[in-house]
Amino acid sequence: MSIPLKGSTAGMQYAGWQPSAVAMSGLGNQVLAGQRIPVGGGVTLNGDVYTPSTPGRYPAVVSFGGYSTEWHTAGIPTGTNEIGSPPVFTDRGYCPVIVERRGMGRSTGEQVMFFDPQDVDDHEKVIAWAAEQPWCNGQVVLFGTSYYGMTQPLVAARRPRALRAFFANEMCTDFFRHLVQFGGVPASFFLALWMGGNYTEANYTKRMAPNRRALISHLTNGPLHPLIEKLVHRNADRMFDSFMASTPVEWARRVYTHWIFDEKTREESTIPEGSSPVLGDIEVPFTVVQNLGYFNLHQFGSYDLFENAATPADRKWMILGPPRFDLPVYAWQGEALAFFDHILRDVDNGYDAQPPVRYWLDGADRFATSTAFPPPDGEVTRLYLGSGGGDHAKHRLDAQRTPPGANSWVAVPFGVPVLGGLDEIANQTLAFDLPITEDLHLAGAVTARLSVSSNEIDTYVLARLSRVDTAGTLHHLSMGAIRPVARTEDVARSTAIEIAIDSGRREPLVPGDAVVLRFSLTPAPTRLCVGETLRLELASRSDLLRSDVREGYAQFDLPVPPYLSRNTVHYAGESWLEVTTVPVSGDR
């Protein structure tokens, strides 16, 4: 290719530090487009390889995904541009290898179910192939976001001989619970957006010449990038709507139909289980990044990996980054390169001194650190829900058990017409406030335990935790959800951060009878100061509580609740929120 790609380092690059040294720099970039990678049975995968223009043998950085890669290196804001910017890596002496799964784009073979063991077999063969190429020194690492991140633990558990480390950004480890069924309901909005954005006929057949990609990259990765990013955020809803309005290929539509309408239990599901069962087989070093802005996507996998992988404690790191919606995803490339320099080249750049956990602390607007998550010096603190009067009133969170009482809210399904002014008569949310009288540092699991009844046989309960600053501005922190009919805990799959719910086991509600709902909210490290408020809100519809990408959040609507109903939360010390408090004197 005669026109070099332009590199981009948009987005956050380091979690509260700067490396003191780099192994190599200024090596340039060239592309070996359309490499054919044999994986057996006559099938070859398409791989675009990027190498330094300076001759030599360098480590390979493999990104194995489920998408066509035609637009990726051009910086086009699509849902699949999650492999970073190849020239950023080549300039530092690494060779990105961007691979399309079989049956996708230019790869041959028949497409199998997403994350199928056949994909893992192919991924393993790609690693072996890359290690043997003349531009590679035999060392391979993995890098990527979302789909590209979720494939990494699956193949790392196989312990490929050439694999030295991986860097996964925003991932899931239990595909049925984290991706297909969220909080007891099918993730139909996200799945329609994802499939419509990536699996139309055009996604399979479009082709872009390498020089054209390079030319576009000079625009999208250059001085115009900040403007493009603002335009993406401003028009994200419109872009998402267009994805959902698209028609995927028949194969994808059949998968969607089975996931949404037919496969209600884990036993019925055709999507593979994920990496959770094999995390104990992982031994290589890794860094995993979790975006704290996600609610019903990529929300708990990072914690599962960090807690349960067998990698030695001093060879694994977890970063909980601030809510930032990036598309294309160029964040954390600098962090990944510093990690790879440390692991592969033994560069004394300061990475070895980085604490195992760095987490973004809302309210302080900086990274705090810990040896584990939840922090070992954290203490579980219980805050009881109590009534403030009528349903429309502000209710209270209290460290002491509250007296008997109850408040209710109404559940209105998406798209159901209601009378104008309904909210003045029948509220759709409840709010509970804890005024902060001493500075408070929260970091760790957030768990709701609610005694709830409904006048229907099923409903939905969403909870949002927020910080309200002294000016009255609400800062979204975390969310959680549960379908009361599917409320059984799956103890074997639970972690220190997440209560796993067996959504396949369903017990209809008895109208008017209270049941106990115990579920996790996404973690929300925050520093609350005197005069601020910690607020918990309950509702039955995600659009009433969620935030959006303009504020850094990726939170997708859910097709709930199933009925018009009135839901009631009961007190008398039976409903509470548990948060993990860290000594303020230990703010790190």
Backbone torsions as a table, in degrees:
resi	resn	phi	psi	omega
1	MET	NA	132.5	-174.7
2	SER	-88.1	-25.4	-179.7
3	ILE	-99.9	118.7	-178.7
4	PRO	-72.9	146.3	172.5
5	LEU	-67.6	151.8	175.0
6	LYS	-100.1	135.4	-178.6
7	GLY	-88.0	153.9	178.3
8	SER	-133.5	135.3	173.2
9	THR	-121.0	42.3	176.2
10	ALA	-66.5	155.7	178.7
11	GLY	85.8	169.9	-178.7
12	MET	-65.0	136.5	-177.1
13	GLN	-111.6	-29.7	-176.7
14	TYR	-135.3	143.0	-178.4
15	ALA	-93.2	75.8	172.2
16	GLY	80.5	22.7	-179.9
17	TRP	-158.5	174.8	173.7
18	GLN	-136.5	130.7	178.4
19	PRO	-64.1	144.6	-177.5
20	SER	-88.5	-10.3	-179.0
21	ALA	-157.4	155.9	173.2
22	VAL	-126.7	151.7	-177.6
23	ALA	-74.0	-44.7	-177.3
24	MET	-146.5	158.3	174.5
25	SER	-162.0	161.3	175.7
26	GLY	72.5	28.4	-174.3
27	LEU	-92.8	-5.1	175.9
28	GLY	77.4	-167.9	-174.6
29	ASN	-153.2	140.2	168.3
30	GLN	-144.1	158.1	-175.5
31	VAL	-118.8	138.7	170.9
32	LEU	-111.2	85.4	-172.2
33	ALA	-76.0	147.8	171.2
34	GLY	64.8	39.2	175.3
35	GLN	-69.6	139.6	-179.9
36	ARG	-98.7	122.8	-175.5
37	ILE	-113.1	109.8	-178.7
38	PRO	-73.8	133.3	179.3
39	VAL	-124.5	11.8	176.3
40	GLY	103.4	153.5	177.7
41	GLY	65.7	23.2	-179.0
42	GLY	80.1	1.4	-179.1
43	VAL	-87.9	134.8	173.3
44	THR	-125.4	140.0	177.4
45	LEU	-98.4	147.3	176.5
46	ASN	-85.5	131.2	176.9
47	GLY	-136.1	128.5	171.3
48	ASP	-93.7	124.4	-176.9
49	VAL	-110.4	133.4	178.1
50	TYR	-119.4	127.0	-177.6
51	THR	-126.8	157.6	170.7
52	PRO	-59.0	148.4	174.9
53	SER	-74.7	-17.8	174.0
54	THR	-77.0	121.6	-177.9
55	PRO	-58.9	146.2	178.2
56	GLY	160.0	-176.6	177.1
57	ARG	-117.6	127.2	-170.8
58	TYR	-133.5	162.2	174.6
59	PRO	-65.3	145.3	175.5
60	ALA	-91.9	141.9	175.6
61	VAL	-115.7	100.5	-174.9
62	VAL	-89.0	132.3	172.5
63	SER	-123.9	110.6	-175.2
64	PHE	-110.4	116.0	-176.0
65	GLY	-131.1	180.0	-177.2
66	GLY	-103.2	23.3	-170.0
67	TYR	-128.7	163.3	165.0
68	SER	-71.0	137.9	-176.4
69	THR	-102.2	12.6	-172.8
70	GLU	-56.0	-39.2	-174.2
71	TRP	-95.7	-10.4	-166.9
72	HIS	-56.6	-54.3	-173.8
73	THR	-77.1	-5.3	175.3
74	ALA	-82.4	-11.9	-179.8
75	GLY	78.7	20.3	177.9
76	ILE	-70.6	132.7	-177.8
77	PRO	-75.8	81.4	173.9
78	THR	-113.1	169.2	-178.2
79	GLY	-71.0	-4.1	-175.2
80	THR	-114.1	5.0	-178.4
81	ASN	-84.8	81.4	-169.7
82	GLU	-134.6	29.9	-176.8
83	ILE	-115.9	11.8	-178.0
84	GLY	75.8	-165.2	-177.3
85	SER	-115.4	107.7	-173.6
86	PRO	-51.2	-40.6	-179.4
87	PRO	-62.6	-24.1	176.0
88	VAL	-63.1	-37.1	-179.7
89	PHE	-79.4	-43.7	-177.5
90	THR	-64.3	-36.2	-179.8
91	ASP	-61.0	-25.2	-179.6
92	ARG	-100.9	10.0	174.5
93	GLY	88.7	34.5	176.0
94	TYR	-129.9	155.3	-176.0
95	CYS	-118.2	96.7	175.7
96	PRO	-63.4	138.4	176.3
97	VAL	-126.1	105.7	-174.9
98	ILE	-101.4	118.4	-168.1
99	VAL	-119.6	139.0	173.4
100	GLU	-96.7	133.6	179.2
101	ARG	-63.7	162.9	-178.1
102	ARG	-59.7	141.4	179.9
103	GLY	81.3	0.0	-177.1
104	MET	-114.1	138.4	176.5
105	GLY	57.3	-122.6	-177.7
106	ARG	-91.7	-1.8	178.5
107	SER	-77.2	145.3	179.2
108	THR	-92.9	-178.7	179.4
109	GLY	92.3	172.1	-177.9
110	GLU	-94.6	133.1	-179.9
111	GLN	-69.2	132.5	178.2
112	VAL	-109.7	176.1	-179.9
113	MET	-54.8	143.8	177.3
114	PHE	-52.4	135.6	177.2
115	PHE	64.5	17.9	178.1
116	ASP	-58.4	150.6	175.3
117	PRO	-53.3	-27.5	176.3
118	GLN	-62.4	-38.1	176.0
119	ASP	-62.6	-41.8	-179.9
120	VAL	-65.5	-39.2	174.8
121	ASP	-58.3	-47.1	-179.1
122	ASP	-63.4	-41.3	179.6
123	HIS	-59.8	-43.9	179.4
124	GLU	-62.0	-39.2	179.7
125	LYS	-71.1	-32.8	175.8
126	VAL	-63.8	-41.4	178.0
127	ILE	-60.2	-46.0	179.1
128	ALA	-63.8	-41.5	179.1
129	TRP	-61.5	-47.9	-177.9
130	ALA	-60.2	-40.4	-177.7
131	ALA	-62.5	-24.0	-175.5
132	GLU	-95.8	-1.4	-176.0
133	GLN	-77.3	152.1	-175.7
134	PRO	-64.4	-20.6	178.6
135	TRP	-89.7	-2.6	-176.2
136	CYS	-108.6	144.1	178.0
137	ASN	-91.4	12.3	178.3
138	GLY	93.7	-5.1	179.8
139	GLN	-104.2	137.0	-178.4
140	VAL	-130.3	136.3	171.5
141	VAL	-126.2	168.0	-178.7
142	LEU	-120.5	148.3	-180.0
143	PHE	-151.6	145.3	173.6
144	GLY	154.4	168.7	-175.3
145	THR	-114.9	149.4	172.8
146	SER	58.3	-117.8	-178.7
147	TYR	-54.3	-42.7	-180.0
148	TYR	-66.5	-25.8	175.9
149	GLY	-82.5	-36.4	-176.7
150	MET	-69.0	-26.3	178.7
151	THR	-76.5	-20.2	-172.2
152	GLN	-66.0	-50.5	178.6
153	PRO	-62.5	-32.0	-179.8
154	LEU	-60.7	-44.8	-179.0
155	VAL	-82.3	-30.8	178.1
156	ALA	-62.4	-33.1	178.1
157	ALA	-65.3	-20.3	176.8
158	ARG	-77.5	-15.0	-179.5
159	ARG	56.8	56.3	176.7
160	PRO	-56.8	141.9	-173.5
161	ARG	-59.5	-38.2	-175.0
162	ALA	-87.0	-9.8	-174.4
163	LEU	-76.0	126.3	-177.1
164	ARG	-108.6	-27.7	-176.3
165	ALA	-172.7	167.1	172.1
166	PHE	-146.0	154.8	-179.4
167	PHE	-130.8	105.4	-174.4
168	ALA	-110.1	134.4	-176.9
169	ASN	-121.5	121.9	175.6
170	GLU	56.7	90.3	-171.5
171	MET	-140.0	168.9	174.3
172	CYS	-122.1	152.0	175.5
173	THR	-117.3	-18.3	177.3
174	ASP	-122.5	100.0	-168.7
175	PHE	-70.4	-33.6	179.1
176	PHE	-67.7	-47.0	-174.6
177	ARG	-80.6	-36.1	-174.1
178	HIS	-92.3	-18.5	-171.7
179	LEU	-120.1	-47.8	-172.7
180	VAL	-91.7	-46.6	-179.7
181	GLN	-118.0	112.7	-179.5
182	PHE	-114.9	121.9	179.0
183	GLY	60.9	26.6	175.6
184	GLY	93.8	0.1	179.0
185	VAL	-129.7	153.0	177.5
186	PRO	-64.5	139.0	-179.9
187	ALA	-82.4	61.0	-169.3
188	SER	-66.3	-36.3	-178.6
189	PHE	-65.9	-50.9	-180.0
190	PHE	-63.5	-44.2	-177.3
191	LEU	-62.9	-37.7	177.7
192	ALA	-66.1	-40.5	178.1
193	LEU	-64.7	-47.4	-177.2
194	TRP	-62.9	-48.4	-178.4
195	MET	-71.1	-39.1	178.4
196	GLY	-66.7	-27.6	179.9
197	GLY	-84.6	-16.2	-170.7
198	ASN	-129.5	-15.5	-170.3
199	TYR	-128.9	33.4	169.9
200	THR	-81.1	168.7	178.5
201	GLU	-58.0	-36.8	-179.8
202	ALA	-63.4	-34.3	178.1
203	ASN	-64.5	-32.3	-178.7
204	TYR	-80.1	-31.5	-169.3
205	THR	-107.5	-14.6	-175.5
206	LYS	-66.9	145.5	179.8
207	ARG	-136.0	138.1	177.9
208	MET	-131.9	126.3	179.8
209	ALA	-65.5	144.1	-179.2
210	PRO	-53.5	-39.4	-179.8
211	ASN	-66.5	-34.1	177.5
212	ARG	-68.0	-41.4	175.7
213	ARG	-57.4	-44.2	-177.7
214	ALA	-63.1	-42.7	179.1
215	LEU	-61.3	-44.5	179.5
216	ILE	-64.6	-36.0	-179.0
217	SER	-62.9	-28.7	179.1
218	HIS	-69.2	-24.4	176.1
219	LEU	-85.9	-51.6	-173.7
220	THR	-72.1	-26.6	-178.8
221	ASN	-101.0	1.6	-177.3
222	GLY	-95.2	-151.4	-176.9
223	PRO	-59.7	-21.8	-178.8
224	LEU	-79.6	-8.9	-173.4
225	HIS	-57.5	-46.0	179.1
226	PRO	-56.6	-38.3	178.4
227	LEU	-67.3	-42.7	178.9
228	ILE	-61.2	-41.1	179.6
229	GLU	-62.1	-41.7	178.0
230	LYS	-64.6	-39.1	179.0
231	LEU	-65.1	-39.7	178.3
232	VAL	-61.6	-47.6	-179.5
233	HIS	-62.3	-41.2	-176.9
234	ARG	-68.1	-30.7	-175.9
235	ASN	-110.5	15.4	-175.8
236	ALA	-60.3	-42.9	-178.9
237	ASP	-61.2	-41.9	178.7
238	ARG	-65.5	-40.1	178.4
239	MET	-64.9	-43.9	178.7
240	PHE	-63.6	-40.6	178.5
241	ASP	-61.4	-39.0	179.7
242	SER	-66.9	-37.0	176.4
243	PHE	-61.6	-46.4	-177.0
244	MET	-68.0	-23.8	179.1
245	ALA	-84.2	-8.7	-178.6
246	SER	-76.9	161.4	179.1
247	THR	-109.7	108.7	177.8
248	PRO	-69.1	168.0	176.5
249	VAL	-63.8	161.7	-174.8
250	GLU	-57.9	-39.6	-178.8
251	TRP	-58.0	-46.3	-179.4
252	ALA	-66.8	-37.9	179.1
253	ARG	-64.5	-36.3	177.6
254	ARG	-67.1	-41.9	177.0
255	VAL	-59.7	-48.1	-180.0
256	TYR	-58.1	-45.6	-178.5
257	THR	-60.2	-44.3	179.3
258	HIS	-64.6	-45.2	-178.2
259	TRP	-62.6	-42.3	-172.5
260	ILE	-81.4	-42.7	-170.4
261	PHE	-102.7	-26.6	-169.2
262	ASP	-111.1	-36.3	-168.7
263	GLU	-99.8	80.1	-174.7
264	LYS	-86.8	-13.3	-179.3
265	THR	-123.7	161.7	177.6
266	ARG	-61.3	-36.7	-178.7
267	GLU	-66.7	-31.5	180.0
268	GLU	-83.4	-18.6	-170.0
269	SER	-69.0	139.8	177.2
270	THR	-94.5	-10.4	176.1
271	ILE	-77.1	135.1	178.8
272	PRO	-57.4	157.6	-173.1
273	GLU	-63.6	-34.5	-175.8
274	GLY	111.4	-169.7	-173.5
275	SER	-88.4	-10.2	-177.2
276	SER	-47.7	-48.6	-176.0
277	PRO	-67.9	-17.4	-174.5
278	VAL	-114.0	10.2	-178.6
279	LEU	-60.6	-31.5	179.1
280	GLY	-66.8	-10.7	177.6
281	ASP	-91.3	-4.2	-178.5
282	ILE	-85.4	128.4	-179.8
283	GLU	-124.5	-18.7	-175.6
284	VAL	-73.1	155.4	176.2
285	PRO	-62.7	150.6	176.0
286	PHE	-155.4	158.7	166.3
287	THR	-124.2	133.9	178.1
288	VAL	-123.4	138.2	-178.0
289	VAL	-117.0	132.5	176.3
290	GLN	-116.9	126.5	174.6
291	ASN	-84.0	117.6	-177.0
292	LEU	-71.1	-1.1	178.7
293	GLY	-88.0	-1.1	-178.0
294	TYR	-91.4	144.2	177.4
295	PHE	-113.3	-68.3	-175.4
296	ASN	-110.2	37.8	173.4
297	LEU	-159.1	132.7	178.1
298	HIS	56.3	32.3	-168.0
299	GLN	-89.5	-27.0	-174.1
300	PHE	-130.9	-4.2	-175.1
301	GLY	-64.8	-38.4	-178.3
302	SER	-61.1	-40.1	-179.0
303	TYR	-68.3	-38.9	177.9
304	ASP	-61.4	-47.7	179.7
305	LEU	-61.6	-48.6	-176.3
306	PHE	-64.1	-37.2	-177.7
307	GLU	-75.7	-37.2	-166.7
308	ASN	-111.1	-9.1	175.9
309	ALA	-67.0	147.7	-178.6
310	ALA	-85.4	1.6	175.7
311	THR	-55.4	135.1	179.2
312	PRO	-53.7	146.9	-173.5
313	ALA	-58.6	-30.4	-178.8
314	ASP	-89.6	10.9	179.9
315	ARG	-126.3	15.9	176.3
316	LYS	-137.2	143.8	-176.6
317	TRP	-135.4	148.2	175.9
318	MET	-131.2	132.9	177.7
319	ILE	-117.9	126.3	174.2
320	LEU	-105.9	101.1	-173.6
321	GLY	-85.6	162.5	179.6
322	PRO	-67.3	162.5	176.4
323	PRO	-62.4	108.7	179.4
324	ARG	-142.2	120.2	176.8
325	PHE	-95.5	113.3	-178.8
326	ASP	-113.8	127.9	174.6
327	LEU	-155.0	108.8	1.3
328	PRO	-69.0	161.1	-175.4
329	VAL	-90.8	104.7	176.5
330	TYR	-115.4	1.6	-178.6
331	ALA	-69.8	153.8	170.5
332	TRP	72.1	10.0	175.7
333	GLN	-65.8	-40.5	178.2
334	GLY	-62.6	-42.3	177.6
335	GLU	-61.7	-43.3	179.9
336	ALA	-63.2	-43.0	-179.9
337	LEU	-65.3	-39.6	176.5
338	ALA	-63.3	-40.8	177.5
339	PHE	-63.0	-47.4	-179.6
340	PHE	-65.1	-40.7	176.7
341	ASP	-57.6	-42.1	-179.4
342	HIS	-67.1	-46.5	-174.5
343	ILE	-75.8	-45.3	-173.1
344	LEU	-87.4	-34.0	-172.2
345	ARG	-115.9	3.0	176.4
346	ASP	54.3	38.0	179.0
347	VAL	-76.4	131.8	178.1
348	ASP	-83.3	77.5	-175.2
349	ASN	-108.3	3.2	179.9
350	GLY	99.0	-5.3	-177.1
351	TYR	-66.8	-36.1	-179.3
352	ASP	-61.1	-25.0	-179.4
353	ALA	-88.0	-5.9	179.8
354	GLN	-69.8	133.4	178.8
355	PRO	-60.8	154.8	179.6
356	PRO	-56.5	-33.0	-178.5
357	VAL	-128.3	129.4	169.7
358	ARG	-123.3	127.5	-177.9
359	TYR	-131.5	140.4	178.6
360	TRP	-70.8	127.9	-176.9
361	LEU	-105.6	101.3	176.5
362	ASP	-57.8	146.2	-179.7
363	GLY	89.7	-36.0	174.2
364	ALA	-98.5	-19.3	179.1
365	ASP	54.1	50.0	177.5
366	ARG	-157.5	170.2	175.6
367	PHE	-87.8	136.0	168.6
368	ALA	-106.9	167.5	-174.4
369	THR	-131.7	160.5	178.5
370	SER	-161.1	162.6	175.7
371	THR	-84.6	-13.3	-179.2
372	ALA	-160.0	173.1	175.8
373	PHE	-141.3	119.8	4.2
374	PRO	-63.0	152.8	178.4
375	PRO	-57.6	138.5	-177.6
376	PRO	-58.7	-28.8	179.9
377	ASP	-89.9	8.2	177.4
378	GLY	-75.8	151.2	-179.9
379	GLU	-128.4	130.7	178.7
380	VAL	-70.6	124.8	-178.8
381	THR	-118.0	129.3	-177.3
382	ARG	-99.8	129.9	178.2
383	LEU	-119.8	118.0	-175.2
384	TYR	-85.6	142.9	174.4
385	LEU	-82.8	137.5	178.4
386	GLY	-144.1	158.0	-175.6
387	SER	-81.4	143.2	173.0
388	GLY	-107.8	8.2	-178.5
389	GLY	129.2	-135.7	179.6
390	GLY	-65.0	167.2	-174.2
391	ASP	-59.1	-32.7	-178.0
392	HIS	-78.8	-8.8	-176.2
393	ALA	-73.2	164.3	169.0
394	LYS	-79.2	124.1	-179.3
395	HIS	-96.2	-174.1	-169.7
396	ARG	-131.7	148.7	165.3
397	LEU	-103.0	137.4	-172.7
398	ASP	-142.8	139.7	177.4
399	ALA	-70.3	-16.3	179.4
400	GLN	-103.5	152.6	176.9
401	ARG	-58.3	139.5	-176.4
402	THR	-98.0	156.5	-179.0
403	PRO	-71.8	168.2	178.2
404	PRO	-57.8	151.2	179.6
405	GLY	160.8	178.4	-179.2
406	ALA	-162.5	153.7	170.7
407	ASN	-139.6	156.4	-174.2
408	SER	-132.3	162.0	173.0
409	TRP	-140.0	158.7	179.5
410	VAL	-101.2	148.5	179.3
411	ALA	-109.9	122.1	-179.8
412	VAL	-119.9	118.4	-178.9
413	PRO	-63.8	157.5	174.6
414	PHE	-55.5	135.4	171.3
415	GLY	82.6	-4.1	-179.4
416	VAL	-82.6	124.1	179.8
417	PRO	-70.6	140.4	177.9
418	VAL	-133.7	164.2	179.4
419	LEU	-65.3	144.2	171.4
420	GLY	-60.9	140.1	-179.3
421	GLY	80.1	9.4	-178.9
422	LEU	-56.5	-41.8	-174.5
423	ASP	-62.6	-21.3	176.7
424	GLU	-73.6	-21.0	-177.9
425	ILE	-104.3	-41.2	-175.2
426	ALA	-132.1	104.6	-177.4
427	ASN	-71.4	144.6	177.6
428	GLN	-101.0	-0.7	177.3
429	THR	-138.3	157.4	169.4
430	LEU	-123.9	143.3	179.8
431	ALA	-126.3	137.5	-178.8
432	PHE	-127.3	125.8	-174.3
433	ASP	-114.5	142.6	170.7
434	LEU	-120.6	104.2	175.8
435	PRO	-66.0	136.4	-177.3
436	ILE	-91.1	117.7	-179.8
437	THR	-107.7	-12.1	172.5
438	GLU	-139.4	141.9	-179.8
439	ASP	-53.3	141.1	-172.3
440	LEU	-135.5	136.8	178.1
441	HIS	-120.9	115.8	179.0
442	LEU	-108.3	134.0	176.6
443	ALA	-163.0	114.9	-179.8
444	GLY	142.4	-159.5	-177.4
445	ALA	-65.6	145.5	173.4
446	VAL	-123.8	118.8	-172.5
447	THR	-128.4	131.3	174.7
448	ALA	-103.4	138.7	173.4
449	ARG	-131.9	107.5	-172.2
450	LEU	-122.6	137.9	170.0
451	SER	-95.7	112.0	-170.8
452	VAL	-131.2	141.7	171.4
453	SER	-127.7	161.7	178.4
454	SER	-142.0	157.8	174.6
455	ASN	-94.4	16.5	172.5
456	GLU	-126.3	175.0	-177.1
457	ILE	-86.6	-6.0	175.9
458	ASP	-162.7	155.6	176.9
459	THR	-158.0	-155.9	176.5
460	TYR	-148.3	145.2	-180.0
461	VAL	-128.4	120.7	173.7
462	LEU	-114.3	145.2	178.4
463	ALA	-129.6	136.0	176.1
464	ARG	-125.7	135.0	176.3
465	LEU	-109.3	134.1	-176.8
466	SER	-140.2	158.6	169.8
467	ARG	-106.5	126.9	175.5
468	VAL	-106.3	115.6	-175.5
469	ASP	-78.0	179.4	-174.4
470	THR	-67.8	-17.3	176.4
471	ALA	-88.4	-1.6	179.9
472	GLY	89.1	5.4	179.5
473	THR	-80.3	132.1	-179.0
474	LEU	-89.5	129.4	177.6
475	HIS	-113.4	108.2	-178.4
476	HIS	-60.5	131.7	179.9
477	LEU	-113.7	-58.7	-173.7
478	SER	-153.5	163.0	178.2
479	MET	-140.8	157.3	173.4
480	GLY	-151.6	161.4	-176.7
481	ALA	-153.0	154.0	176.3
482	ILE	-153.9	144.2	172.9
483	ARG	-96.8	114.0	-172.7
484	PRO	-55.6	-32.4	179.7
485	VAL	-67.8	-22.7	177.5
486	ALA	-116.8	80.1	-171.4
487	ARG	-118.6	4.9	-175.5
488	THR	-76.6	128.8	178.8
489	GLU	-75.2	141.6	174.9
490	ASP	-105.1	87.0	-171.4
491	VAL	-60.5	-38.8	-176.3
492	ALA	-63.9	-27.4	-177.9
493	ARG	-101.1	-1.4	-179.5
494	SER	-75.3	156.1	177.5
495	THR	-127.3	-177.1	179.3
496	ALA	-66.4	-18.5	-177.6
497	ILE	-107.5	-28.3	-173.1
498	GLU	-124.4	130.1	166.2
499	ILE	-84.7	110.1	179.1
500	ALA	-75.1	137.6	180.0
501	ILE	-113.1	133.6	176.6
502	ASP	-85.6	90.2	-175.3
503	SER	-69.9	-14.8	179.4
504	GLY	-77.4	-16.8	177.8
505	ARG	-96.9	115.8	-173.2
506	ARG	-121.3	131.8	178.2
507	GLU	-127.6	103.7	-178.2
508	PRO	-55.5	144.5	176.5
509	LEU	-71.6	151.8	168.6
510	VAL	-96.8	115.1	-175.9
511	PRO	-49.7	126.9	178.6
512	GLY	91.8	-17.1	-179.9
513	ASP	-91.2	131.4	-179.2
514	ALA	-78.9	143.9	173.1
515	VAL	-127.2	159.1	177.8
516	VAL	-93.4	125.6	176.6
517	LEU	-112.6	119.7	178.8
518	ARG	-122.2	119.3	-174.7
519	PHE	-152.3	163.6	-176.4
520	SER	-97.8	143.5	164.7
521	LEU	-100.3	155.9	175.7
522	THR	-62.2	143.6	178.8
523	PRO	-59.6	149.6	-175.7
524	ALA	-145.7	74.2	177.9
525	PRO	-57.3	130.4	-178.1
526	THR	-154.2	152.0	175.9
527	ARG	-113.3	113.0	179.4
528	LEU	-103.7	134.3	-178.7
529	CYS	-107.3	161.4	178.8
530	VAL	-53.8	133.4	-179.3
531	GLY	97.6	-14.4	176.6
532	GLU	-88.9	177.7	-176.1
533	THR	-135.5	137.1	169.5
534	LEU	-96.8	123.3	-173.5
535	ARG	-120.3	131.1	172.0
536	LEU	-110.6	131.8	177.7
537	GLU	-123.9	143.5	177.0
538	LEU	-119.2	143.4	176.5
539	ALA	-160.7	-177.4	179.5
540	SER	-123.5	5.8	-179.0
541	ARG	-136.3	129.0	-172.1
542	SER	-63.9	-32.1	-176.7
543	ASP	-69.0	-14.9	179.0
544	LEU	-80.5	-19.9	-174.3
545	LEU	-121.5	-24.2	-172.9
546	ARG	-72.3	163.4	173.4
547	SER	-104.4	-166.0	-178.4
548	ASP	-141.4	177.4	-172.3
549	VAL	-66.8	-23.6	178.4
550	ARG	-65.6	-21.0	175.9
551	GLU	-104.9	10.6	175.4
552	GLY	96.0	2.7	-173.5
553	TYR	-104.5	142.5	172.2
554	ALA	-117.3	97.5	-175.7
555	GLN	-136.9	119.6	-170.1
556	PHE	-103.6	146.1	-178.5
557	ASP	-65.2	159.6	-178.8
558	LEU	-125.6	144.2	-177.0
559	PRO	-78.9	66.7	-175.7
560	VAL	-140.8	164.1	-8.6
561	PRO	-81.9	169.4	-176.9
562	PRO	-79.6	-17.6	-175.2
563	TYR	-139.6	154.1	165.4
564	LEU	-70.0	122.9	-175.2
565	SER	-155.8	169.4	170.8
566	ARG	-116.0	126.7	-179.3
567	ASN	-109.8	145.3	-175.9
568	THR	-130.1	133.1	173.1
569	VAL	-105.2	134.0	-174.3
570	HIS	-107.2	143.5	-173.6
571	TYR	-103.9	-124.2	-176.5
572	ALA	57.8	36.6	179.0
573	GLY	74.6	12.3	-176.9
574	GLU	-98.9	-10.3	-179.7
575	SER	-125.8	128.0	-178.1
576	TRP	-152.7	166.4	173.9
577	LEU	-119.5	133.2	175.7
578	GLU	-110.2	127.9	176.2
579	VAL	-123.8	163.6	179.5
580	THR	-107.2	116.3	-179.7
581	THR	-98.4	137.8	178.2
582	VAL	-112.8	137.8	179.7
583	PRO	-52.8	130.0	-179.9
584	VAL	-62.1	-33.5	177.8
585	SER	-64.2	-18.6	179.5
586	GLY	-94.3	10.5	176.0
587	ASP	-53.4	121.2	-172.4
588	ARG	-116.1	NA	NA
